């Protein structure tokens, strides 16, 4: 297992099988494990993001590259990278795959 800091700076212990997730993976098998590991519901954690960060992470969840996101949002690739850094910190994740997974879990919870 590995650890990440939550927005409240408590350490979250993620199960080993959700350490490496990628856009396009079958997320349904991982949903319950992540929900148990998180201190708050994913949709609540996504609420910590700014509107710009939310637009970026939603596009990440669709599998877009940084360059594609930058072009679509009319910002620089550097701005996208900065948003991703801030998103990872806010959500307590280490990669775009994990951030995308959070979006997928939140979307599932909304339906």
C-alpha positions in Angstrom: 0.0 0.0 0.0 1.1 3.6 -0.5 0.0 6.8 1.3 -1.2 10.2 0.1 -2.1 13.3 2.0 -5.7 14.2 2.0 -6.8 17.9 1.7 -6.9 17.9 5.5 -3.3 16.6 5.4 -4.3 13.3 7.0 -2.6 10.3 5.5 -4.8 8.1 3.3 -3.9 4.5 2.9 -4.8 3.3 -0.6 -5.1 -0.5 -1.3 -2.3 -1.8 -3.6 -4.7 -2.7 -6.4 -5.7 1.0 -6.9 -2.2 2.4 -6.9 -1.9 2.3 -10.7 -5.1 3.2 -12.6 -5.3 4.7 -16.1 -8.0 6.3 -18.2 -10.0 3.6 -19.9 -9.5 1.0 -17.1 -12.5 -0.9 -15.8 -13.2 1.3 -12.9 -16.2 -0.5 -11.5 -14.1 -3.2 -9.8 -12.1 -0.5 -8.0 -14.9 1.8 -6.9 -15.7 0.3 -3.6 -12.0 0.0 -2.6 -11.4 3.6 -3.2 -14.6 4.7 -1.5 -13.4 2.8 1.6 -10.0 4.3 1.5 -11.1 8.0 1.2 -11.9 10.2 4.1 -14.7 11.9 2.1 -16.8 10.9 -0.8 -15.1 11.6 -4.2 -17.8 14.0 -5.2 -17.1 16.0 -2.0 -13.4 16.0 -2.7 -13.9 17.2 -6.3 -15.8 20.1 -4.7 -12.5 21.4 -3.4 -11.3 22.2 -6.9 -11.6 25.5 -8.6 -13.8 25.7 -11.7 -10.6 25.8 -13.9 -9.2 22.8 -12.1 -12.5 21.0 -12.6 -12.5 21.6 -16.3 -8.9 20.3 -16.5 -9.5 17.1 -14.5 -12.7 16.3 -16.4 -10.7 16.4 -19.6 -8.0 14.3 -18.1 -10.7 11.7 -17.2 -11.6 11.7 -20.9 -8.0 10.8 -21.8 -7.0 14.1 -23.3 -3.3 15.1 -23.3 -2.0 18.2 -21.7 -1.6 19.8 -25.2 -5.2 18.9 -26.1 -6.5 20.3 -22.8 -4.5 23.5 -23.3 -5.9 24.0 -26.8 -9.5 23.3 -25.8 -9.3 25.7 -22.8 -7.2 28.3 -24.6 -4.4 28.2 -22.0 -0.8 27.2 -22.1 0.5 23.7 -21.5 2.3 25.2 -18.5 -1.0 26.3 -17.0 -2.5 22.8 -17.5 0.5 21.3 -15.7 0.2 23.8 -12.8 -3.5 23.0 -12.5 -2.7 19.2 -12.5 -0.1 19.8 -9.7 -2.7 21.6 -7.6 -5.4 19.0 -8.4 -3.1 16.2 -7.3 -2.5 18.0 -4.0 -6.1 18.8 -3.4 -7.3 15.3 -4.1 -4.4 13.5 -2.4 -3.5 11.6 -5.5 -0.2 11.0 -7.3 -1.1 10.7 -11.0 -3.5 11.7 -13.7 -4.9 8.2 -13.8 -5.8 8.4 -10.1 -7.3 11.9 -10.6 -9.3 10.5 -13.6 -10.5 7.7 -11.4 -11.7 10.1 -8.8 -13.8 11.9 -11.5 -15.2 8.5 -12.6 -16.2 7.6 -9.1 -17.8 11.0 -8.5 -19.7 10.7 -11.8 -20.9 7.2 -10.8 -22.0 8.5 -7.3 -24.1 11.2 -9.0 -26.1 8.7 -11.0 
